[in-house]
Amino acid sequence: MAVTSTSLASQLAGPTSLSYCPNFSGLRRSSCSKLDHSNSISATQSLFQHLHSHLRLSSSRKASRAVVTMTGTGKFFVGGNWKCNGTKDSISKLVSDLNSAKLEADVDVVVAPPFVYLDQVKSSLTDRIEISAQNSWVGKGGAFTGEISVEQLKDIGVKWVILGHSERRHIVGEDDQFIGKKAAYALSEGLGVIACIGELLEEREAGKTFDVCFQQLKAFADTVPSWDNVVIAYEPVWAIGTGKVATPQQAQEVHAAVRDWLKNNVSAEVASKTRIIYGGSVNGGNSAELAKQEDIDGFLVGGASLKGPEFAIIINSVTSKKVAA
C-alpha cells in the first residue's frame, strides 16, 4: 500500500490538537508543537518524508484488501489478556459480567486468565468464550520448575495459548527462536497460538519496525507445522499499557506489511486466511475506528479486558468492520 501526500494530508486534516513529533511517527505528544494550518503543505511533505523513511512502505502494495475469509471461520477475533491480575472474587465478578453480556455472534472470543484461575474460569464462563493460557513450556512436562506444559493446559480444557508477548520477550528474556519452538510444540499438540510480534519505541524511531516484526515472524515461520490455528497479534511495545495507541493508519500499515510478508514468504493462502489482530491500549473508545481498517482482523486487549462491559464493546466493534466492508 503506497503512502501519498494526499492520504497523509487527510490524516492532518483533523483538529489542530494533533501534534507532529519528528521522531515519534505521528503519535500525539503534549510536548510537541502543534501543526499550523497555514503550513499544512510543508508539514504534510515533512511527515510524508518521515513516514516513508521509517515505515518503508512498498509502492506495490494494493490500496485495499477484500474482507472475505480469515482463518477458515472467517470470524473477527478478540482476545482478552488478563495478565497477572485478579483475585477469586474479582474474577467471579468479571465472569458474571461476560456471561450476561450480549455479544455479536460472528466473533471468536478468547480470554487468558492467570494460570491459577484457569480452572475457575473454565468451569464458570459461558462456552461462547474460549480459554487461553498466557504461556506454555517448549516441550513435554517434567523437571521444569514453575512451567506449565501444553498437555496440562489441554487437560483442563484450554484451547489457546499466547506466545511471544513483549513482556515475555523483554522482561523474561525469551528470544525469537525459543518462542518459535514453543509455538511449534503447542500447535503440534492441538492448541491454537496467538503469536505476538511488535517493536520497541527506539526501534520504531530508528525505522526498524518492519525489520523487527519480520524477524519475529520468521522465527514462527521456520518452525510451525501449519498456520491453520495461528492468530498473529501485532502489539507495538510502546503502546502496551501506556495509553498511547497507534493511529488506525499506523496499525493498518504494519498489518498490511505483515500480510505481504506472509504472502511472499509462506503462501498467498496463508496470507489471506491468517487473522492479524492489533493490541496496544485498545479500549471501548478506539476499537471501532481501528476495526474499520482492512487488515485489522480483531484485537488482543489488556487492561480493558478486565472490565466486562467495556470488553463487550470491543468485541462488538465487529459491526464497524461490517460497515467498512
Disulfide bonds with the S-S distance in Angstrom:
Cys21-Cys32 2.12
